[in-house]
Amino acid sequence: DLKEKAGVISAWDAETGELTLTLYAGGELSGTVDEGTRVKCESGDVAEEEGTEDGTEEEGSDDAENFRGGPGSSEGEGHEGHGNGEGRGHGQHGCGSDCSVEDLAEGVEVTEATIKYTASGKVFRELEIVVAAEE
């Protein structure tokens, strides 16, 4: 959510898929964006409305890491189980389904990033980015 800020995209090469985030907590995180990477958008208006709910489900994968700003970063919000029966599945209520790899660019803020460690290196599984609210 918008109140949870991981960092900002500091480098993006669309040809190779290499992405680097500068983390607000310090340091950088680099990995590859591939055809399996989910890119989700949050608008500032809707994210503020939803930013008060506590997560109750745990992330479902031991081989992935979640990067969010702030305390409580180990608690998930059901991101692995889209459509968790509570109306908070992405594609609803502010997480735009029209978001894609095309929306990635240097300077774009990332609220959450999930990365998977593979034999060929680190691969981003999911990126939640902030887009300007359309008036």
N, CA, C and O atoms as a GROMACS GRO file, in nm:
protein
  540
    1ASP      N    1   0.083  -0.117   0.000
    1ASP     CA    2   0.000   0.000   0.000
    1ASP      C    3   0.088   0.124   0.000
    1ASP      O    4   0.208   0.116   0.027
    2LEU      N    5   0.029   0.235  -0.030
    2LEU     CA    6   0.104   0.358  -0.048
    2LEU      C    7   0.184   0.395   0.076
    2LEU      O    8   0.292   0.453   0.064
    3LYS      N    9   0.133   0.364   0.195
    3LYS     CA   10   0.205   0.396   0.318
    3LYS      C   11   0.328   0.308   0.336
    3LYS      O   12   0.419   0.344   0.410
    4GLU      N   13   0.331   0.194   0.270
    4GLU     CA   14   0.446   0.104   0.274
    4GLU      C   15   0.528   0.131   0.150
    4GLU      O   16   0.488   0.094   0.040
    5LYS      N   17   0.642   0.193   0.166
    5LYS     CA   18   0.724   0.229   0.051
    5LYS      C   19   0.854   0.152   0.055
    5LYS      O   20   0.928   0.160   0.153
    6ALA      N   21   0.882   0.078  -0.050
    6ALA     CA   22   1.005   0.001  -0.056
    6ALA      C   23   1.121   0.086  -0.107
    6ALA      O   24   1.230   0.084  -0.051
    7GLY      N   25   1.096   0.161  -0.215
    7GLY     CA   26   1.202   0.240  -0.274
    7GLY      C   27   1.159   0.298  -0.406
    7GLY      O   28   1.041   0.314  -0.434
    8VAL      N   29   1.259   0.330  -0.488
    8VAL     CA   30   1.234   0.392  -0.617
    8VAL      C   31   1.320   0.322  -0.722
    8VAL      O   32   1.431   0.277  -0.693
    9ILE      N   33   1.268   0.312  -0.844
    9ILE     CA   34   1.345   0.250  -0.952
    9ILE      C   35   1.458   0.345  -0.989
    9ILE      O   36   1.434   0.457  -1.034
   10SER      N   37   1.582   0.298  -0.972
   10SER     CA   38   1.697   0.383  -1.003
   10SER      C   39   1.760   0.346  -1.136
   10SER      O   40   1.834   0.426  -1.194
   11ALA      N   41   1.732   0.225  -1.187
   11ALA     CA   42   1.783   0.184  -1.318
   11ALA      C   43   1.687   0.081  -1.377
   11ALA      O   44   1.640  -0.009  -1.307
   12TRP      N   45   1.657   0.096  -1.506
   12TRP     CA   46   1.568   0.003  -1.575
   12TRP      C   47   1.613  -0.009  -1.720
   12TRP      O   48   1.620   0.090  -1.792
   13ASP      N   49   1.644  -0.132  -1.761
   13ASP     CA   50   1.682  -0.160  -1.899
   13ASP      C   51   1.576  -0.253  -1.957
   13ASP      O   52   1.575  -0.373  -1.929
   14ALA      N   53   1.487  -0.197  -2.038
   14ALA     CA   54   1.376  -0.274  -2.094
   14ALA      C   55   1.423  -0.385  -2.187
   14ALA      O   56   1.356  -0.487  -2.202
   15GLU      N   57   1.538  -0.366  -2.250
   15GLU     CA   58   1.590  -0.469  -2.342
   15GLU      C   59   1.636  -0.594  -2.270
   15GLU      O   60   1.607  -0.706  -2.314
   16THR      N   61   1.708  -0.577  -2.160
   16THR     CA   62   1.761  -0.693  -2.086
   16THR      C   63   1.670  -0.735  -1.971
   16THR      O   64   1.681  -0.847  -1.921
   17GLY      N   65   1.580  -0.646  -1.930
   17GLY     CA   66   1.491  -0.675  -1.818
   17GLY      C   67   1.555  -0.649  -1.682
   17GLY      O   68   1.496  -0.683  -1.580
   18GLU      N   69   1.674  -0.591  -1.680
   18GLU     CA   70   1.743  -0.565  -1.554
   18GLU      C   71   1.684  -0.441  -1.486
   18GLU      O   72   1.672  -0.335  -1.547
   19LEU      N   73   1.648  -0.457  -1.357
   19LEU     CA   74   1.587  -0.350  -1.279
   19LEU      C   75   1.663  -0.335  -1.148
   19LEU      O   76   1.698  -0.434  -1.084
   20THR      N   77   1.689  -0.211  -1.109
   20THR     CA   78   1.753  -0.182  -0.981
   20THR      C   79   1.665  -0.088  -0.902
   20THR      O   80   1.620   0.015  -0.953
   21LEU      N   81   1.640  -0.123  -0.776
   21LEU     CA   82   1.566  -0.038  -0.684
   21LEU      C   83   1.663   0.020  -0.583
   21LEU      O   84   1.749  -0.052  -0.531
   22THR      N   85   1.650   0.148  -0.554
   22THR     CA   86   1.719   0.208  -0.442
   22THR      C   87   1.621   0.203  -0.326
   22THR      O   88   1.516   0.268  -0.330
   23LEU      N   89   1.655   0.127  -0.223
   23LEU     CA   90   1.564   0.104  -0.111
   23LEU      C   91   1.566   0.220  -0.013
   23LEU      O   92   1.672   0.274   0.017
   24TYR      N   93   1.449   0.258   0.037
   24TYR     CA   94   1.440   0.364   0.136
   24TYR      C   95   1.508   0.324   0.266
   24TYR      O   96   1.554   0.410   0.341
   25ALA      N   97   1.515   0.195   0.295
   25ALA     CA   98   1.581   0.147   0.415
   25ALA      C   99   1.733   0.145   0.400
   25ALA      O  100   1.805   0.118   0.496
   26GLY      N  101   1.781   0.175   0.279
   26GLY     CA  102   1.924   0.176   0.251
   26GLY      C  103   1.963   0.062   0.161
   26GLY      O  104   1.909  -0.049   0.172
   27GLY      N  105   2.055   0.087   0.072
   27GLY     CA  106   2.104  -0.015  -0.018
   27GLY      C  107   2.025  -0.022  -0.148
   27GLY      O  108   1.936   0.059  -0.174
   28GLU      N  109   2.061  -0.120  -0.228
   28GLU     CA  110   1.996  -0.140  -0.357
   28GLU      C  111   1.956  -0.286  -0.371
   28GLU      O  112   2.010  -0.374  -0.304
   29LEU      N  113   1.860  -0.310  -0.458
   29LEU     CA  114   1.814  -0.444  -0.491
   29LEU      C  115   1.804  -0.452  -0.642
   29LEU      O  116   1.733  -0.374  -0.704
   30SER      N  117   1.875  -0.548  -0.700
   30SER     CA  118   1.873  -0.565  -0.846
   30SER      C  119   1.823  -0.705  -0.880
   30SER      O  120   1.845  -0.800  -0.806
   31GLY      N  121   1.757  -0.713  -0.993
   31GLY     CA  122   1.707  -0.841  -1.040
   31GLY      C  123   1.654  -0.826  -1.181
   31GLY      O  124   1.664  -0.720  -1.242
   32THR      N  125   1.598  -0.935  -1.232
   32THR     CA  126   1.545  -0.937  -1.367
   32THR      C  127   1.393  -0.935  -1.365
   32THR      O  128   1.330  -1.001  -1.283
   33VAL      N  129   1.336  -0.858  -1.456
   33VAL     CA  130   1.192  -0.859  -1.481
   33VAL      C  131   1.172  -0.945  -1.604
   33VAL      O  132   1.229  -0.918  -1.710
   34ASP      N  133   1.090  -1.051  -1.591
   34ASP     CA  134   1.066  -1.139  -1.705
   34ASP      C  135   0.916  -1.151  -1.733
   34ASP      O  136   0.836  -1.079  -1.675
   35GLU      N  137   0.880  -1.243  -1.821
   35GLU     CA  138   0.740  -1.258  -1.860
   35GLU      C  139   0.652  -1.304  -1.745
   35GLU      O  140   0.530  -1.289  -1.752
   36GLY      N  141   0.710  -1.358  -1.640
   36GLY     CA  142   0.633  -1.402  -1.525
   36GLY      C  143   0.615  -1.296  -1.418
   36GLY      O  144   0.543  -1.319  -1.321
   37THR      N  145   0.680  -1.182  -1.434
   37THR     CA  146   0.671  -1.075  -1.334
   37THR      C  147   0.536  -1.006  -1.343
   37THR      O  148   0.493  -0.965  -1.451
   38ARG      N  149   0.468  -0.994  -1.228
   38ARG     CA  150   0.341  -0.921  -1.222
   38ARG      C  151   0.371  -0.778  -1.180
   38ARG      O  152   0.440  -0.754  -1.080
   39VAL      N  153   0.320  -0.683  -1.256
   39VAL     CA  154   0.335  -0.542  -1.222
   39VAL      C  155   0.196  -0.489  -1.189
   39VAL      O  156   0.104  -0.499  -1.270
   40LYS      N  157   0.183  -0.433  -1.070
   40LYS     CA  158   0.054  -0.382  -1.024
   40LYS      C  159   0.068  -0.236  -0.990
   40LYS      O  160   0.172  -0.192  -0.941
   41CYS      N  161  -0.036  -0.161  -1.017
   41CYS     CA  162  -0.035  -0.017  -0.991
   41CYS      C  163  -0.125   0.018  -0.875
   41CYS      O  164  -0.230  -0.044  -0.854
   42GLU      N  165  -0.084   0.117  -0.801
   42GLU     CA  166  -0.166   0.177  -0.697
   42GLU      C  167  -0.177   0.324  -0.729
   42GLU      O  168  -0.078   0.388  -0.768
   43SER      N  169  -0.295   0.379  -0.713
   43SER     CA  170  -0.308   0.524  -0.724
   43SER      C  171  -0.305   0.580  -0.584
   43SER      O  172  -0.346   0.513  -0.489
   44GLY      N  173  -0.258   0.701  -0.568
   44GLY     CA  174  -0.248   0.763  -0.438
   44GLY      C  175  -0.380   0.772  -0.366
   44GLY      O  176  -0.385   0.750  -0.245
   45ASP      N  177  -0.489   0.803  -0.435
   45ASP     CA  178  -0.620   0.821  -0.372
   45ASP      C  179  -0.671   0.692  -0.309
   45ASP      O  180  -0.709   0.693  -0.192
   46VAL      N  181  -0.673   0.584  -0.383
   46VAL     CA  182  -0.730   0.459  -0.334
   46VAL      C  183  -0.639   0.395  -0.231
   46VAL      O  184  -0.688   0.337  -0.134
   47ALA      N  185  -0.509   0.403  -0.250
   47ALA     CA  186  -0.417   0.342  -0.156
   47ALA      C  187  -0.431   0.404  -0.018
   47ALA      O  188  -0.416   0.335   0.083
   48GLU      N  189  -0.460   0.534  -0.010
   48GLU     CA  190  -0.479   0.598   0.118
   48GLU      C  191  -0.601   0.543   0.188
   48GLU      O  192  -0.600   0.526   0.310
   49GLU      N  193  -0.709   0.515   0.114
   49GLU     CA  194  -0.831   0.460   0.172
   49GLU      C  195  -0.809   0.321   0.226
   49GLU      O  196  -0.866   0.287   0.330
   50GLU      N  197  -0.728   0.239   0.161
   50GLU     CA  198  -0.709   0.101   0.200
   50GLU      C  199  -0.590   0.082   0.293
   50GLU      O  200  -0.567  -0.031   0.338
   51GLY      N  201  -0.516   0.184   0.324
   51GLY     CA  202  -0.392   0.172   0.398
   51GLY      C  203  -0.406   0.139   0.544
   51GLY      O  204  -0.304   0.125   0.613
   52THR      N  205  -0.528   0.125   0.597
   52THR     CA  206  -0.544   0.102   0.739
   52THR      C  207  -0.572  -0.042   0.777
   52THR      O  208  -0.571  -0.074   0.896
   53GLU      N  209  -0.596  -0.130   0.681
   53GLU     CA  210  -0.625  -0.269   0.713
   53GLU      C  211  -0.498  -0.345   0.747
   53GLU      O  212  -0.394  -0.325   0.685
   54ASP      N  213  -0.508  -0.434   0.846
   54ASP     CA  214  -0.395  -0.520   0.881
   54ASP      C  215  -0.400  -0.647   0.799
   54ASP      O  216  -0.507  -0.699   0.770
   55GLY      N  217  -0.282  -0.697   0.762
   55GLY     CA  218  -0.276  -0.822   0.686
   55GLY      C  219  -0.292  -0.940   0.780
   55GLY      O  220  -0.246  -0.935   0.894
   56THR      N  221  -0.356  -1.045   0.732
   56THR     CA  222  -0.375  -1.161   0.816
   56THR      C  223  -0.318  -1.288   0.755
   56THR      O  224  -0.304  -1.388   0.824
   57GLU      N  225  -0.286  -1.286   0.626
   57GLU     CA  226  -0.232  -1.406   0.563
   57GLU      C  227  -0.082  -1.392   0.548
   57GLU      O  228  -0.030  -1.281   0.528
   58GLU      N  229  -0.012  -1.503   0.556
   58GLU     CA  230   0.132  -1.503   0.539
   58GLU      C  231   0.166  -1.525   0.393
   58GLU      O  232   0.088  -1.586   0.320
   59GLU      N  233   0.281  -1.477   0.349
   59GLU     CA  234   0.327  -1.503   0.213
   59GLU      C  235   0.346  -1.652   0.198
   59GLU      O  236   0.386  -1.719   0.293
   60GLY      N  237   0.318  -1.706   0.080
   60GLY     CA  238   0.314  -1.850   0.062
   60GLY      C  239   0.437  -1.913   0.004
   60GLY      O  240   0.430  -2.029  -0.038
   61SER      N  241   0.553  -1.846  -0.002
   61SER     CA  242   0.668  -1.906  -0.066
   61SER      C  243   0.793  -1.884   0.016
   61SER      O  244   0.820  -1.773   0.062
   62ASP      N  245   0.869  -1.992   0.035
   62ASP     CA  246   0.994  -1.981   0.110
   62ASP      C  247   1.109  -1.930   0.025
   62ASP      O  248   1.211  -1.887   0.079
   63ASP      N  249   1.095  -1.934  -0.108
   63ASP     CA  250   1.205  -1.894  -0.195
   63ASP      C  251   1.190  -1.752  -0.248
   63ASP      O  252   1.253  -1.716  -0.347
   64ALA      N  253   1.107  -1.674  -0.185
   64ALA     CA  254   1.087  -1.536  -0.228
   64ALA      C  255   1.108  -1.444  -0.109
   64ALA      O  256   1.089  -1.483   0.006
   65GLU      N  257   1.148  -1.320  -0.138
   65GLU     CA  258   1.162  -1.220  -0.035
   65GLU      C  259   1.073  -1.104  -0.068
   65GLU      O  260   1.055  -1.068  -0.184
   66ASN      N  261   1.016  -1.044   0.035
   66ASN     CA  262   0.932  -0.927   0.020
   66ASN      C  263   1.009  -0.806   0.069
   66ASN      O  264   1.074  -0.812   0.173
   67PHE      N  265   1.003  -0.698  -0.004
   67PHE     CA  266   1.070  -0.575   0.037
   67PHE      C  267   0.967  -0.465   0.046
   67PHE      O  268   0.912  -0.421  -0.055
   68ARG      N  269   0.942  -0.420   0.169
   68ARG     CA  270   0.851  -0.309   0.195
   68ARG      C  271   0.921  -0.218   0.294
   68ARG      O  272   1.007  -0.262   0.369
   69GLY      N  273   0.884  -0.095   0.294
   69GLY     CA  274   0.937  -0.003   0.392
   69GLY      C  275   0.861  -0.016   0.522
   69GLY      O  276   0.743  -0.054   0.521
   70GLY      N  277   0.925   0.013   0.633
   70GLY     CA  278   0.857   0.020   0.760
   70GLY      C  279   0.854  -0.112   0.834
   70GLY      O  280   0.895  -0.216   0.783
   71PRO      N  281   0.805  -0.104   0.958
   71PRO     CA  282   0.798  -0.223   1.043
   71PRO      C  283   0.690  -0.318   0.996
   71PRO      O  284   0.599  -0.280   0.922
   72GLY      N  285   0.700  -0.443   1.039
   72GLY     CA  286   0.598  -0.543   1.007
   72GLY      C  287   0.608  -0.595   0.865
   72GLY      O  288   0.509  -0.641   0.809
   73SER      N  289   0.727  -0.588   0.806
   73SER     CA  290   0.739  -0.624   0.666
   73SER      C  291   0.728  -0.774   0.642
   73SER      O  292   0.720  -0.816   0.526
   74SER      N  293   0.728  -0.854   0.747
   74SER     CA  294   0.715  -0.998   0.725
   74SER      C  295   0.570  -1.042   0.715
   74SER      O  296   0.542  -1.155   0.677
   75GLU      N  297   0.477  -0.953   0.748
   75GLU     CA  298   0.336  -0.988   0.738
   75GLU      C  299   0.286  -0.960   0.598
   75GLU      O  300   0.304  -0.850   0.545
   76GLY      N  301   0.224  -1.059   0.537
   76GLY     CA  302   0.168  -1.041   0.404
   76GLY      C  303   0.026  -0.992   0.411
   76GLY      O  304  -0.034  -0.988   0.519
   77GLU      N  305  -0.029  -0.954   0.298
   77GLU     CA  306  -0.168  -0.915   0.290
   77GLU      C  307  -0.241  -1.002   0.190
   77GLU      O  308  -0.332  -0.956   0.122
   78GLY      N  309  -0.202  -1.128   0.181
   78GLY     CA  310  -0.269  -1.218   0.090
   78GLY      C  311  -0.234  -1.194  -0.055
   78GLY      O  312  -0.315  -1.223  -0.143
   79HIS      N  313  -0.116  -1.141  -0.083
   79HIS     CA  314  -0.078  -1.112  -0.221
   79HIS      C  315  -0.061  -1.238  -0.304
   79HIS      O  316  -0.083  -1.235  -0.425
   80GLU      N  317  -0.021  -1.348  -0.242
   80GLU     CA  318  -0.006  -1.471  -0.318
   80GLU      C  319  -0.141  -1.528  -0.357
   80GLU      O  320  -0.155  -1.584  -0.466
   81GLY      N  321  -0.241  -1.516  -0.271
   81GLY     CA  322  -0.374  -1.571  -0.297
   81GLY      C  323  -0.466  -1.463  -0.346
   81GLY      O  324  -0.550  -1.416  -0.269
   82HIS      N  325  -0.455  -1.422  -0.469
   82HIS     CA  326  -0.540  -1.318  -0.523
   82HIS      C  327  -0.685  -1.360  -0.512
   82HIS      O  328  -0.719  -1.477  -0.531
   83GLY      N  329  -0.770  -1.265  -0.480
   83GLY     CA  330  -0.911  -1.296  -0.462
   83GLY      C  331  -0.930  -1.379  -0.336
   83GLY      O  332  -0.986  -1.488  -0.340
   84ASN      N  333  -0.884  -1.326  -0.222
   84ASN     CA  334  -0.887  -1.401  -0.098
   84ASN      C  335  -1.024  -1.399  -0.031
   84ASN      O  336  -1.035  -1.432   0.087
   85GLY      N  337  -1.128  -1.362  -0.104
   85GLY     CA  338  -1.262  -1.364  -0.049
   85GLY      C  339  -1.297  -1.241   0.029
   85GLY      O  340  -1.409  -1.230   0.080
   86GLU      N  341  -1.206  -1.146   0.040
   86GLU     CA  342  -1.231  -1.025   0.115
   86GLU      C  343  -1.240  -0.903   0.025
   86GLU      O  344  -1.241  -0.791   0.074
   87GLY      N  345  -1.246  -0.923  -0.104
   87GLY     CA  346  -1.258  -0.810  -0.196
   87GLY      C  347  -1.131  -0.730  -0.211
   87GLY      O  348  -1.135  -0.618  -0.262
   88ARG      N  349  -1.018  -0.785  -0.168
   88ARG     CA  350  -0.894  -0.710  -0.175
   88ARG      C  351  -0.799  -0.770  -0.277
   88ARG      O  352  -0.680  -0.740  -0.274
   89GLY      N  353  -0.848  -0.852  -0.367
   89GLY     CA  354  -0.764  -0.906  -0.473
   89GLY      C  355  -0.723  -0.793  -0.564
   89GLY      O  356  -0.798  -0.698  -0.583
   90HIS      N  357  -0.605  -0.801  -0.621
   90HIS     CA  358  -0.558  -0.696  -0.709
   90HIS      C  359  -0.638  -0.696  -0.836
   90HIS      O  360  -0.690  -0.799  -0.879
   91GLY      N  361  -0.649  -0.580  -0.897
   91GLY     CA  362  -0.737  -0.563  -1.011
   91GLY      C  363  -0.869  -0.504  -0.964
   91GLY      O  364  -0.954  -0.470  -1.046
   92GLN      N  365  -0.886  -0.491  -0.831
   92GLN     CA  366  -1.004  -0.431  -0.771
   92GLN      C  367  -0.958  -0.322  -0.676
   92GLN      O  368  -0.846  -0.328  -0.625
   93HIS      N  369  -1.041  -0.225  -0.654
   93HIS     CA  370  -1.020  -0.125  -0.550
   93HIS      C  371  -0.883  -0.059  -0.556
   93HIS      O  372  -0.815  -0.050  -0.454
   94GLY      N  373  -0.840  -0.015  -0.672
   94GLY     CA  374  -0.721   0.067  -0.680
   94GLY      C  375  -0.598   0.001  -0.735
   94GLY      O  376  -0.504   0.072  -0.771
   95CYS      N  377  -0.592  -0.127  -0.743
   95CYS     CA  378  -0.478  -0.192  -0.806
   95CYS      C  379  -0.516  -0.212  -0.951
   95CYS      O  380  -0.590  -0.304  -0.984
   96GLY      N  381  -0.464  -0.127  -1.036
   96GLY     CA  382  -0.509  -0.126  -1.175
   96GLY      C  383  -0.467  -0.248  -1.252
   96GLY      O  384  -0.353  -0.292  -1.245
   97SER      N  385  -0.561  -0.302  -1.326
   97SER     CA  386  -0.530  -0.416  -1.410
   97SER      C  387  -0.465  -0.372  -1.541
   97SER      O  388  -0.420  -0.455  -1.619
   98ASP      N  389  -0.461  -0.241  -1.565
   98ASP     CA  390  -0.402  -0.189  -1.688
   98ASP      C  391  -0.254  -0.161  -1.673
   98ASP      O  392  -0.194  -0.099  -1.762
   99CYS      N  393  -0.193  -0.205  -1.566
   99CYS     CA  394  -0.052  -0.180  -1.540
   99CYS      C  395   0.031  -0.295  -1.597
   99CYS      O  396  -0.010  -0.411  -1.592
  100SER      N  397   0.148  -0.261  -1.651
  100SER     CA  398   0.234  -0.364  -1.710
  100SER      C  399   0.379  -0.322  -1.699
  100SER      O  400   0.412  -0.219  -1.640
  101VAL      N  401   0.466  -0.403  -1.757
  101VAL     CA  402   0.609  -0.373  -1.760
  101VAL      C  403   0.633  -0.238  -1.829
  101VAL      O  404   0.731  -0.170  -1.800
  102GLU      N  405   0.545  -0.201  -1.920
  102GLU     CA  406   0.558  -0.072  -1.990
  102GLU      C  407   0.553   0.047  -1.894
  102GLU      O  408   0.601   0.155  -1.928
  103ASP      N  409   0.495   0.029  -1.775
  103ASP     CA  410   0.484   0.136  -1.677
  103ASP      C  411   0.610   0.152  -1.591
  103ASP      O  412   0.619   0.247  -1.513
  104LEU      N  413   0.706   0.062  -1.605
  104LEU     CA  414   0.830   0.072  -1.529
  104LEU      C  415   0.920   0.178  -1.592
  104LEU      O  416   0.935   0.183  -1.714
  105ALA      N  417   0.980   0.262  -1.508
  105ALA     CA  418   1.070   0.366  -1.554
  105ALA      C  419   1.152   0.416  -1.435
  105ALA      O  420   1.111   0.401  -1.320
  106GLU      N  421   1.266   0.474  -1.464
  106GLU     CA  422   1.346   0.532  -1.357
  106GLU      C  423   1.265   0.640  -1.288
  106GLU      O  424   1.196   0.719  -1.352
  107GLY      N  425   1.275   0.644  -1.155
  107GLY     CA  426   1.204   0.743  -1.076
  107GLY      C  427   1.067   0.700  -1.028
  107GLY      O  428   1.006   0.769  -0.947
  108VAL      N  429   1.016   0.587  -1.077
  108VAL     CA  430   0.885   0.538  -1.034
  108VAL      C  431   0.899   0.477  -0.894
  108VAL      O  432   0.991   0.400  -0.867
  109GLU      N  433   0.806   0.514  -0.806
  109GLU     CA  434   0.810   0.463  -0.669
  109GLU      C  435   0.752   0.322  -0.662
  109GLU      O  436   0.651   0.292  -0.725
  110VAL      N  437   0.818   0.237  -0.583
  110VAL     CA  438   0.775   0.099  -0.563
  110VAL      C  439   0.732   0.083  -0.418
  110VAL      O  440   0.809   0.113  -0.326
  111THR      N  441   0.608   0.036  -0.397
  111THR     CA  442   0.560   0.016  -0.261
  111THR      C  443   0.590  -0.124  -0.210
  111THR      O  444   0.604  -0.145  -0.089
  112GLU      N  445   0.601  -0.219  -0.300
  112GLU     CA  446   0.633  -0.356  -0.260
  112GLU      C  447   0.698  -0.430  -0.376
  112GLU      O  448   0.660  -0.412  -0.492
  113ALA      N  449   0.797  -0.511  -0.342
  113ALA     CA  450   0.865  -0.593  -0.444
  113ALA      C  451   0.886  -0.732  -0.386
  113ALA      O  452   0.931  -0.747  -0.273
  114THR      N  453   0.855  -0.832  -0.465
  114THR     CA  454   0.880  -0.971  -0.426
  114THR      C  455   0.979  -1.028  -0.526
  114THR      O  456   0.959  -1.021  -0.647
  115ILE      N  457   1.088  -1.084  -0.472
  115ILE     CA  458   1.193  -1.136  -0.559
  115ILE      C  459   1.214  -1.284  -0.531
  115ILE      O  460   1.204  -1.329  -0.416
  116LYS      N  461   1.244  -1.359  -0.635
  116LYS     CA  462   1.269  -1.502  -0.622
  116LYS      C  463   1.414  -1.529  -0.661
  116LYS      O  464   1.463  -1.478  -0.762
  117TYR      N  465   1.481  -1.611  -0.581
  117TYR     CA  466   1.617  -1.650  -0.612
  117TYR      C  467   1.613  -1.777  -0.695
  117TYR      O  468   1.557  -1.878  -0.652
  118THR      N  469   1.670  -1.773  -0.815
  118THR     CA  470   1.670  -1.887  -0.906
  118THR      C  471   1.814  -1.924  -0.939
  118THR      O  472   1.908  -1.854  -0.900
  119ALA      N  473   1.832  -2.033  -1.011
  119ALA     CA  474   1.966  -2.076  -1.053
  119ALA      C  475   2.031  -1.973  -1.144
  119ALA      O  476   2.154  -1.962  -1.148
  120SER      N  477   1.950  -1.896  -1.217
  120SER     CA  478   2.006  -1.796  -1.308
  120SER      C  479   2.014  -1.658  -1.246
  120SER      O  480   2.053  -1.562  -1.313
  121GLY      N  481   1.979  -1.644  -1.119
  121GLY     CA  482   1.988  -1.515  -1.051
  121GLY      C  483   1.856  -1.473  -0.989
  121GLY      O  484   1.762  -1.553  -0.979
  122LYS      N  485   1.850  -1.346  -0.947
  122LYS     CA  486   1.730  -1.293  -0.883
  122LYS      C  487   1.630  -1.248  -0.988
  122LYS      O  488   1.665  -1.180  -1.085
  123VAL      N  489   1.503  -1.287  -0.968
  123VAL     CA  490   1.396  -1.252  -1.061
  123VAL      C  491   1.283  -1.188  -0.980
  123VAL      O  492   1.240  -1.243  -0.879
  124PHE      N  493   1.236  -1.072  -1.025
  124PHE     CA  494   1.123  -1.008  -0.959
  124PHE      C  495   0.997  -1.087  -0.993
  124PHE      O  496   0.966  -1.107  -1.110
  125ARG      N  497   0.924  -1.131  -0.891
  125ARG     CA  498   0.797  -1.200  -0.912
  125ARG      C  499   0.683  -1.101  -0.918
  125ARG      O  500   0.588  -1.119  -0.994
  126GLU      N  501   0.692  -0.993  -0.837
  126GLU     CA  502   0.584  -0.896  -0.832
  126GLU      C  503   0.641  -0.760  -0.795
  126GLU      O  504   0.728  -0.749  -0.710
  127LEU      N  505   0.590  -0.657  -0.860
  127LEU     CA  506   0.624  -0.519  -0.829
  127LEU      C  507   0.495  -0.441  -0.816
  127LEU      O  508   0.410  -0.446  -0.906
  128GLU      N  509   0.478  -0.369  -0.706
  128GLU     CA  510   0.365  -0.278  -0.691
  128GLU      C  511   0.421  -0.137  -0.701
  128GLU      O  512   0.507  -0.098  -0.622
  129ILE      N  513   0.372  -0.062  -0.799
  129ILE     CA  514   0.423   0.072  -0.823
  129ILE      C  515   0.313   0.175  -0.802
  129ILE      O  516   0.195   0.143  -0.808
  130VAL      N  517   0.354   0.298  -0.778
  130VAL     CA  518   0.260   0.408  -0.758
  130VAL      C  519   0.247   0.485  -0.889
  130VAL      O  520   0.346   0.526  -0.949
  131VAL      N  521   0.124   0.502  -0.932
  131VAL     CA  522   0.096   0.582  -1.052
  131VAL      C  523   0.020   0.706  -1.010
  131VAL      O  524  -0.052   0.705  -0.909
  132ALA      N  525   0.035   0.811  -1.086
  132ALA     CA  526  -0.037   0.934  -1.057
  132ALA      C  527  -0.186   0.910  -1.070
  132ALA      O  528  -0.231   0.846  -1.165
  133ALA      N  529  -0.262   0.961  -0.975
  133ALA     CA  530  -0.408   0.947  -0.980
  133ALA      C  531  -0.462   1.027  -1.097
  133ALA      O  532  -0.426   1.143  -1.117
  134GLU      N  533  -0.550   0.964  -1.174
  134GLU     CA  534  -0.610   1.032  -1.288
  134GLU      C  535  -0.730   1.111  -1.239
  134GLU      O  536  -0.813   1.059  -1.164
  135GLU      N  537  -0.738   1.232  -1.281
  135GLU     CA  538  -0.849   1.320  -1.240
  135GLU      C  539  -0.964   1.307  -1.335
  135GLU      O  540  -1.067   1.372  -1.317
   0.00000   0.00000   0.00000
